[in-house]
Amino acid sequence: MRVDTEVLVNELPLVLEQMQSVAVEVTDDDTDSAVPQELRSWLVRLRLLEGVPFANLVADTELLPPESIRWFYLDRRWTDALVQGALSVGTVNSDDRTHLAAQYPAIRDELDQEERNYRRQPGTPRFGGKVEAVSGFILRSQAVSGWPGLHVRAFSVDPAESDDASYPDDDPRRMRLLRLERLAPAVLFCMFDGIPQVVHVEEPRQGVQFGFDMTATGATSRAQLQPRNRNTFKDLPVAPLDVPFRATAGATGVVDIQALERLLKAMPDTGAGDGLDAAEYALQLIRFPYRQVFGDPEDVSIGSVFTATLNYVTYVEATFTTGGGP
């Protein structure tokens, strides 16, 4: 990774000035710190690849085709080199470089700790320790542009599956997000504090949705409804109902509410025996946000996608030695 020193020399003072309002919150002053708070904040964002051109994250559009997700593991040696290159802008002579080399281990430890607190909510306790490994994904999908507030949750162990589980921030199974940002209207960039076992990408929960589940049958699809228990709100252990539609001309696609009520009356636990009012219909028709789970919850860890399948030395030999490359 090459650092353009001329750009850094020209822009670093301006960047430091602008960071006053967005500096990472700390609990003490800079008396015992290796670098000032403002510079530390900027370096943390640099290590999280903020401001890195998209062309340096995805070298070719064919690597991220439409409706795809790509998982990655961040090589900390590259980000360390990036920070060292940025800090070297301030060195003039060999004494400066010697001093920087002596201070860099302390700087790196401070940045490791600040990374974990970069997205911390104000007023909440600071996280201890430091980031050991960073992984993440780049998602290109219409879901990103259609639902800008997508929820992303990563887990170090497989959580118990539940349709209404919200998995709060203090859930010990959840892993910390280091960065979650839309790089483009349809591209989502996410980085985790560690390597997850299971990742959930879910529609936002801000709104309530009503409807049916569409089930594909050959070249066609049909609407189905899974009846719910009116007391527990849980799905009944019965086969889904085929939703009836009006057969009247000009009413194509209009649900036959009365016919649907008669189907539900055959199941006492739905509460349709004495008729369904608007609230009881809402109970049956409400749809939970769709959730895509990455990682087999049974026995296959998503961590396997971060395991290199091609040794670098083998790649160099095949490409540049025996492969006839440049």
Secondary structure per residue as TSV (DSSP state, phi and psi in degrees):
chain	resnum	aa	ss	phi	psi
A	1	M	-	360.0	124.8
A	2	R	-	-100.1	132.5
A	3	V	-	-101.7	124.3
A	4	D	-	-79.0	100.2
A	5	T	H	-66.7	-32.5
A	6	E	H	-64.0	-41.9
A	7	V	H	-65.1	-42.1
A	8	L	H	-63.6	-41.7
A	9	V	H	-60.5	-40.3
A	10	N	H	-78.2	-33.4
A	11	E	H	-102.1	-21.2
A	12	L	H	-58.7	-45.6
A	13	P	H	-59.7	-40.4
A	14	L	H	-66.8	-40.7
A	15	V	H	-62.3	-44.1
A	16	L	H	-63.2	-36.6
A	17	E	H	-67.5	-39.3
A	18	Q	H	-74.1	-19.3
A	19	M	G	-80.8	-2.8
A	20	Q	G	-57.7	-37.4
A	21	S	G	-86.8	-9.2
A	22	V	T	-126.8	18.8
A	23	A	-	-65.5	148.6
A	24	V	-	-65.8	131.7
A	25	E	-	-69.9	135.1
A	26	V	-	-127.0	162.0
A	27	T	S	-97.2	-8.6
A	28	D	S	-135.4	176.2
A	29	D	-	-85.8	-169.9
A	30	D	S	-94.2	14.6
A	31	T	T	-58.5	-45.7
A	32	D	T	-102.8	15.3
A	33	S	-	-93.1	149.4
A	34	A	S	-75.6	-27.9
A	35	V	S	-136.2	153.8
A	36	P	-	-61.3	158.5
A	37	Q	H	-59.9	-44.6
A	38	E	H	-62.5	-42.4
A	39	L	H	-68.5	-37.8
A	40	R	H	-62.1	-41.2
A	41	S	H	-61.8	-44.3
A	42	W	H	-65.2	-39.9
A	43	L	H	-67.8	-35.0
A	44	V	H	-61.9	-45.6
A	45	R	H	-65.5	-33.4
A	46	L	H	-64.6	-41.2
A	47	R	H	-68.0	-24.8
A	48	L	T	-90.1	13.8
A	49	L	T	67.7	21.3
A	50	E	T	-71.4	134.7
A	51	G	T	85.6	-7.8
A	52	V	-	-73.6	127.3
A	53	P	-	-56.1	145.2
A	54	F	H	-60.0	-31.6
A	55	A	H	-64.6	-22.6
A	56	N	H	-87.3	-14.4
A	57	L	H	-90.7	-41.4
A	58	V	S	-125.8	106.1
A	59	A	S	-67.0	-27.4
A	60	D	-	-147.4	143.2
A	61	T	G	-63.7	-24.7
A	62	E	G	-67.5	-19.4
A	63	L	G	-76.6	-16.1
A	64	L	S	-135.9	71.9
A	65	P	-	-69.5	166.4
A	66	P	S	-56.7	145.4
A	67	E	S	55.7	56.8
A	68	S	E	-141.8	160.9
A	69	I	E	-134.8	137.7
A	70	R	E	-126.2	126.2
A	71	W	E	-95.2	147.7
A	72	F	E	-144.7	160.5
A	73	Y	E	-121.3	126.6
A	74	L	E	-85.6	120.8
A	75	D	-	-76.0	111.4
A	76	R	H	-66.4	-21.5
A	77	R	H	-67.2	-32.9
A	78	W	H	-69.4	-43.7
A	79	T	H	-69.8	-33.4
A	80	D	H	-62.2	-42.1
A	81	A	H	-65.4	-34.9
A	82	L	H	-64.2	-43.8
A	83	V	H	-65.8	-43.3
A	84	Q	H	-60.5	-40.1
A	85	G	H	-63.9	-40.7
A	86	A	H	-65.6	-41.8
A	87	L	H	-69.9	-28.4
A	88	S	G	-68.8	-12.8
A	89	V	G	-61.3	-32.2
A	90	G	G	-84.4	-0.5
A	91	T	-	-90.0	139.2
A	92	V	-	-113.4	-41.3
A	93	N	S	-129.9	-177.4
A	94	S	H	-65.4	-31.6
A	95	D	H	-64.2	-40.6
A	96	D	H	-62.6	-43.1
A	97	R	H	-67.2	-36.1
A	98	T	H	-65.2	-42.2
A	99	H	H	-64.3	-42.6
A	100	L	H	-63.3	-41.9
A	101	A	H	-61.6	-36.8
A	102	A	H	-71.3	-33.0
A	103	Q	H	-85.9	-17.9
A	104	Y	H	-61.9	-39.4
A	105	P	H	-55.9	-41.0
A	106	A	H	-67.9	-38.8
A	107	I	H	-62.5	-43.6
A	108	R	H	-63.1	-40.2
A	109	D	H	-64.5	-40.3
A	110	E	H	-64.6	-42.0
A	111	L	H	-66.1	-36.5
A	112	D	H	-59.9	-40.1
A	113	Q	H	-73.0	-39.6
A	114	E	H	-68.4	-29.7
A	115	E	H	-58.6	-39.6
A	116	R	H	-69.4	-21.2
A	117	N	T	-106.7	7.9
A	118	Y	T	-62.5	-41.5
A	119	R	T	-100.5	14.4
A	120	R	-	-67.7	137.2
A	121	Q	-	-71.0	138.5
A	122	P	T	-57.1	137.6
A	123	G	T	90.2	-10.0
A	124	T	S	-91.9	155.1
A	125	P	-	-60.7	147.0
A	126	R	-	-73.8	147.3
A	127	F	-	-85.0	137.7
A	128	G	-	-91.2	179.8
A	129	G	S	73.6	-167.5
A	130	K	-	-143.0	161.7
A	131	V	-	-72.5	123.8
A	132	E	-	-93.4	-37.4
A	133	A	-	-145.0	148.0
A	134	V	E	-127.7	129.3
A	135	S	E	-135.6	177.1
A	136	G	E	173.3	-164.4
A	137	F	E	-151.7	160.1
A	138	I	E	-120.7	122.1
A	139	L	E	-113.2	126.6
A	140	R	E	-117.0	111.5
A	141	S	-	-161.6	154.8
A	142	Q	H	-66.2	-20.7
A	143	A	H	-63.9	-31.2
A	144	V	H	-68.9	-43.2
A	145	S	H	-76.5	-32.2
A	146	G	H	-74.4	-32.5
A	147	W	-	-130.4	82.9
A	148	P	T	-59.6	-23.7
A	149	G	T	-96.5	36.9
A	150	L	-	-54.9	139.9
A	151	H	E	-94.0	133.8
A	152	V	E	-124.2	126.5
A	153	R	E	-131.4	135.0
A	154	A	E	-118.8	145.2
A	155	F	E	-130.3	137.9
A	156	S	S	-77.7	-25.2
A	157	V	S	-131.2	158.9
A	158	D	-	-67.9	120.7
A	159	P	-	-79.0	156.4
A	160	A	-	-66.7	129.4
A	161	E	-	-72.5	135.2
A	162	S	-	-155.3	135.9
A	163	D	T	-64.3	-32.2
A	164	D	T	-107.6	15.4
A	165	A	-	-73.1	127.0
A	166	S	-	-99.2	-15.4
A	167	Y	-	51.2	79.5
A	168	P	-	-62.9	167.2
A	169	D	T	-62.1	-29.5
A	170	D	T	-87.8	7.1
A	171	D	-	-62.9	121.5
A	172	P	T	-63.3	-16.9
A	173	R	T	-80.5	-20.9
A	174	R	E	-78.2	143.4
A	175	M	E	-100.3	154.0
A	176	R	-	-80.4	138.9
A	177	L	E	-86.6	126.5
A	178	L	E	-88.0	-31.7
A	179	R	E	-157.5	136.8
A	180	L	E	-144.7	110.3
A	181	E	E	-151.0	143.9
A	182	R	E	-87.4	115.1
A	183	L	E	-80.6	-21.9
A	184	A	E	-153.1	167.6
A	185	P	T	-53.1	-31.1
A	186	A	T	-118.4	16.1
A	187	V	E	-124.8	123.3
A	188	L	E	-113.0	132.0
A	189	F	E	-116.5	129.2
A	190	C	E	-138.6	140.7
A	191	M	E	-132.4	138.1
A	192	F	E	-112.3	152.7
A	193	D	E	-85.9	79.9
A	194	G	B	121.1	-169.8
A	195	I	-	-113.6	114.3
A	196	P	-	-77.7	160.6
A	197	Q	S	-94.6	-37.3
A	198	V	E	-139.7	140.1
A	199	V	E	-127.4	133.3
A	200	H	E	-110.0	130.0
A	201	V	E	-117.9	118.9
A	202	E	E	-133.7	147.4
A	203	E	-	-60.6	150.0
A	204	P	-	-64.3	151.6
A	205	R	S	-100.4	15.4
A	206	Q	S	-68.6	-28.2
A	207	G	S	-117.2	165.0
A	208	V	-	-104.1	134.3
A	209	Q	E	-117.8	140.6
A	210	F	E	-123.9	145.2
A	211	G	-	161.4	-158.3
A	212	F	-	-130.5	166.1
A	213	D	E	-92.0	132.0
A	214	M	E	-94.0	125.0
A	215	T	E	-113.0	124.6
A	216	A	E	-77.8	133.9
A	217	T	E	-132.4	94.2
A	218	G	T	67.6	-126.6
A	219	A	T	-87.8	-6.1
A	220	T	E	-114.4	172.3
A	221	S	E	-136.7	156.0
A	222	R	E	-136.0	152.0
A	223	A	E	-88.1	135.6
A	224	Q	E	-132.5	152.8
A	225	L	E	-128.2	126.8
A	226	Q	-	-91.9	110.2
A	227	P	-	-61.0	148.1
A	228	R	B	-119.3	153.4
A	229	N	-	-76.4	126.0
A	230	R	T	-70.4	-18.6
A	231	N	T	-90.8	-38.7
A	232	T	T	-105.0	-12.7
A	233	F	-	67.2	13.8
A	234	K	-	-95.9	153.5
A	235	D	B	-64.4	138.1
A	236	L	-	-77.4	147.3
A	237	P	S	-78.5	59.7
A	238	V	S	-132.0	165.9
A	239	A	-	-69.7	146.6
A	240	P	-	-61.3	150.7
A	241	L	E	-91.5	138.0
A	242	D	E	-75.7	122.4
A	243	V	-	-72.8	125.6
A	244	P	-	-82.1	143.4
A	245	F	B	-119.4	155.0
A	246	R	-	-65.9	140.6
A	247	A	-	-96.7	1.0
A	248	T	S	-67.3	140.1
A	249	A	T	-60.7	134.2
A	250	G	T	86.6	-1.5
A	251	A	-	-115.2	28.0
A	252	T	T	-61.5	129.6
A	253	G	T	87.9	3.2
A	254	V	-	-95.1	125.5
A	255	V	B	-69.4	136.0
A	256	D	-	-84.5	93.8
A	257	I	H	-61.7	-41.6
A	258	Q	H	-66.7	-40.6
A	259	A	H	-66.2	-37.3
A	260	L	H	-65.9	-37.9
A	261	E	H	-63.7	-39.4
A	262	R	H	-64.2	-36.8
A	263	L	H	-65.5	-39.1
A	264	L	H	-72.6	-27.4
A	265	K	H	-62.5	-25.3
A	266	A	T	-70.8	-6.3
A	267	M	S	-121.2	100.5
A	268	P	G	-56.7	-33.9
A	269	D	G	-69.0	-12.0
A	270	T	G	-79.1	-17.0
A	271	G	T	79.4	14.5
A	272	A	-	-86.5	-3.6
A	273	G	T	-62.4	-34.3
A	274	D	T	-102.5	18.7
A	275	G	-	94.2	148.9
A	276	L	-	-107.4	126.7
A	277	D	-	-91.9	-177.8
A	278	A	H	-61.7	-39.6
A	279	A	H	-66.6	-39.2
A	280	E	H	-71.1	-32.3
A	281	Y	H	-65.9	-40.6
A	282	A	H	-61.0	-37.2
A	283	L	H	-60.0	-38.6
A	284	Q	H	-79.9	-30.9
A	285	L	H	-98.0	-10.1
A	286	I	E	-64.9	137.4
A	287	R	E	-114.4	133.5
A	288	F	-	-73.8	154.4
A	289	P	-	-58.8	141.2
A	290	Y	-	-71.1	139.8
A	291	R	E	-128.8	125.6
A	292	Q	E	-99.5	123.6
A	293	V	E	-104.6	125.3
A	294	F	E	-105.8	127.6
A	295	G	S	107.4	125.5
A	296	D	-	-68.6	116.8
A	297	P	S	-68.5	-7.8
A	298	E	S	-84.4	-64.2
A	299	D	S	-147.4	-4.1
A	300	V	-	-105.3	125.6
A	301	S	-	-87.8	139.1
A	302	I	G	-66.8	-15.9
A	303	G	G	-60.1	-19.8
A	304	S	G	-65.5	-22.5
A	305	V	G	-73.4	-14.6
A	306	F	G	-94.6	4.1
A	307	T	S	-87.8	121.8
A	308	A	-	-64.9	134.6
A	309	T	S	-103.4	-7.5
A	310	L	S	-133.2	119.2
A	311	N	-	-68.0	140.0
A	312	Y	H	-60.9	-41.3
A	313	V	H	-62.1	-41.2
A	314	T	H	-62.8	-40.4
A	315	Y	H	-63.0	-44.6
A	316	V	H	-62.7	-44.4
A	317	E	I	-63.6	-42.2
A	318	A	I	-70.3	-32.7
A	319	T	I	-89.1	-44.0
A	320	F	I	-104.9	-14.9
A	321	T	I	-107.9	-62.5
A	322	T	S	-96.6	-13.6
A	323	G	S	-87.7	-4.1
A	324	G	-	76.6	18.7
A	325	G	-	-76.5	-176.9
A	326	P	-	-69.6	360.0
